[in-house]
């Protein structure tokens, strides 16, 4: 729950008066098709690869000065899970797959 400190008008035209309490539900926001597209409910990590999304769009960890203290821990746990998979399983490219690299400062697959 947040409290609006100053009257605010959103791009949609909705105005929130001063001192009004505002609630949002990340579960619903993170599945909002107008924001994420028709595949909003699908697991699609590619949506984060274009560099146009920021912490304010995906609010599960909040953003700005009130960023969730557990965000870095959650990201570290994700990396540990991946490393555990790589250490315990053998991964290989699908037969016939030819990777195409996208020019950038870091190596990225274009396919």
C-alpha positions as a Markdown table, in Angstrom:
| # | Residue | x | y | z |
|---|---|---|---|---|
| 1 | Unk | 0.0 | 0.0 | 0.0 |
| 2 | Unk | 1.3 | 3.5 | -0.9 |
| 3 | Unk | 0.0 | 7.0 | -0.2 |
| 4 | Unk | -0.1 | 9.5 | -3.0 |
| 5 | Unk | 1.9 | 12.6 | -1.8 |
| 6 | Unk | 0.9 | 14.8 | -4.7 |
| 7 | Unk | -2.0 | 14.7 | -7.1 |
| 8 | Unk | -0.8 | 12.5 | -10.0 |
| 9 | Unk | -2.3 | 11.9 | -13.4 |
| 10 | Unk | -1.1 | 8.8 | -15.2 |
| 11 | Unk | -0.7 | 8.5 | -19.0 |
| 12 | Unk | -4.0 | 6.6 | -19.1 |
| 13 | Unk | -5.8 | 9.8 | -17.8 |
| 14 | Unk | -6.5 | 8.4 | -14.4 |
| 15 | Unk | -5.9 | 11.0 | -11.7 |
| 16 | Unk | -5.1 | 10.0 | -8.1 |
| 17 | Unk | -5.7 | 12.8 | -5.5 |
| 18 | Unk | -3.3 | 13.7 | -2.7 |
| 19 | Unk | -3.5 | 11.5 | 0.4 |
| 20 | Unk | -5.3 | 8.7 | -1.3 |
| 21 | Unk | -4.1 | 5.2 | -0.5 |
| 22 | Unk | -3.2 | 3.1 | -3.5 |
| 23 | Unk | -2.7 | -0.7 | -3.6 |
| 24 | Unk | -1.4 | -2.8 | -6.4 |
| 25 | Unk | -1.2 | -6.5 | -6.8 |
| 26 | Unk | 2.1 | -7.6 | -8.5 |
| 27 | Unk | 0.6 | -11.0 | -9.4 |
| 28 | Unk | -2.0 | -9.2 | -11.6 |
| 29 | Unk | 0.3 | -6.5 | -12.8 |
| 30 | Unk | 2.9 | -9.0 | -14.0 |
| 31 | Unk | 0.3 | -10.7 | -16.1 |
| 32 | Unk | -1.2 | -7.6 | -17.6 |
| 33 | Unk | -1.6 | -8.2 | -21.3 |
| 34 | Unk | -1.6 | -4.5 | -22.3 |
| 35 | Unk | 1.8 | -4.2 | -20.7 |
| 36 | Unk | 3.4 | -7.5 | -21.6 |
| 37 | Unk | 1.5 | -8.6 | -24.7 |
| 38 | Unk | -0.6 | -11.6 | -25.5 |
| 39 | Unk | 1.9 | -14.0 | -23.9 |
| 40 | Unk | 1.8 | -12.2 | -20.5 |
| 41 | Unk | 1.0 | -15.4 | -18.6 |
| 42 | Unk | 3.7 | -17.5 | -20.2 |
| 43 | Unk | 7.3 | -17.8 | -18.9 |
| 44 | Unk | 9.2 | -15.8 | -21.5 |
| 45 | Unk | 12.7 | -14.7 | -20.4 |
| 46 | Unk | 13.3 | -13.3 | -23.9 |
| 47 | Unk | 11.1 | -10.3 | -23.0 |
| 48 | Unk | 13.9 | -9.0 | -20.7 |
| 49 | Unk | 16.6 | -9.4 | -23.3 |
| 50 | Unk | 15.9 | -6.2 | -25.4 |
| 51 | Unk | 17.0 | -3.8 | -22.6 |
| 52 | Unk | 13.8 | -1.8 | -22.6 |
| 53 | Unk | 12.4 | -3.1 | -19.3 |
| 54 | Unk | 13.4 | -1.9 | -15.9 |
| 55 | Unk | 12.7 | -2.5 | -12.2 |
| 56 | Unk | 9.6 | -0.2 | -12.3 |
| 57 | Unk | 7.9 | -2.4 | -14.9 |
| 58 | Unk | 8.4 | -5.7 | -13.0 |
| 59 | Unk | 7.4 | -4.6 | -9.5 |
| 60 | Unk | 7.8 | -7.9 | -7.7 |
| 61 | Unk | 11.0 | -6.7 | -6.1 |
| 62 | Unk | 9.8 | -3.1 | -6.0 |
| 63 | Unk | 12.2 | -0.4 | -7.3 |
| 64 | Unk | 14.1 | 2.7 | -6.5 |
| 65 | Unk | 15.0 | 3.6 | -3.0 |
| 66 | Unk | 12.6 | 0.9 | -1.7 |
| 67 | Unk | 14.1 | -1.9 | -3.6 |
| 68 | Unk | 13.6 | -5.3 | -1.9 |
| 69 | Unk | 16.5 | -6.3 | 0.3 |
| 70 | Unk | 16.1 | -9.9 | -0.9 |
| 71 | Unk | 16.4 | -9.2 | -4.6 |
| 72 | Unk | 20.2 | -9.7 | -4.7 |
| 73 | Unk | 19.8 | -12.9 | -2.7 |
| 74 | Unk | 17.1 | -14.2 | -5.0 |
| 75 | Unk | 19.3 | -13.5 | -8.1 |
| 76 | Unk | 22.3 | -15.2 | -6.4 |
| 77 | Unk | 20.1 | -18.2 | -5.6 |
| 78 | Unk | 19.1 | -18.4 | -9.3 |
| 79 | Unk | 22.7 | -18.3 | -10.4 |
| 80 | Unk | 23.6 | -21.1 | -7.9 |
| 81 | Unk | 20.7 | -23.2 | -9.2 |
| 82 | Unk | 22.0 | -22.8 | -12.8 |
| 83 | Unk | 25.5 | -23.6 | -11.7 |
| 84 | Unk | 24.2 | -26.7 | -9.9 |
| 85 | Unk | 22.5 | -27.8 | -13.1 |
| 86 | Unk | 25.6 | -27.2 | -15.2 |
| 87 | Unk | 27.7 | -29.2 | -12.7 |
| 88 | Unk | 25.4 | -32.2 | -12.6 |
| 89 | Unk | 24.1 | -32.5 | -16.2 |
| 90 | Unk | 25.5 | -32.5 | -19.6 |
| 91 | Unk | 24.0 | -29.9 | -22.0 |
| 92 | Unk | 24.5 | -29.8 | -25.8 |
| 93 | Unk | 23.1 | -28.0 | -28.8 |
| 94 | Unk | 20.2 | -29.5 | -30.7 |
| 95 | Unk | 21.4 | -31.3 | -33.8 |
| 96 | Unk | 21.5 | -29.0 | -36.8 |
| 97 | Unk | 21.3 | -25.8 | -34.6 |
| 98 | Unk | 23.7 | -23.1 | -35.8 |
| 99 | Unk | 24.0 | -20.2 | -33.4 |
| 100 | Unk | 24.0 | -16.7 | -34.8 |
| 101 | Unk | 25.6 | -14.0 | -32.7 |
| 102 | Unk | 24.2 | -10.5 | -32.2 |
| 103 | Unk | 26.7 | -7.7 | -32.2 |
| 104 | Unk | 26.9 | -6.1 | -28.8 |
| 105 | Unk | 29.4 | -5.4 | -26.0 |
| 106 | Unk | 28.7 | -8.8 | -24.6 |
| 107 | Unk | 28.1 | -12.1 | -26.5 |
| 108 | Unk | 24.4 | -12.7 | -27.1 |
| 109 | Unk | 22.7 | -15.2 | -29.3 |
| 110 | Unk | 20.5 | -13.8 | -32.0 |
| 111 | Unk | 18.4 | -17.0 | -32.3 |
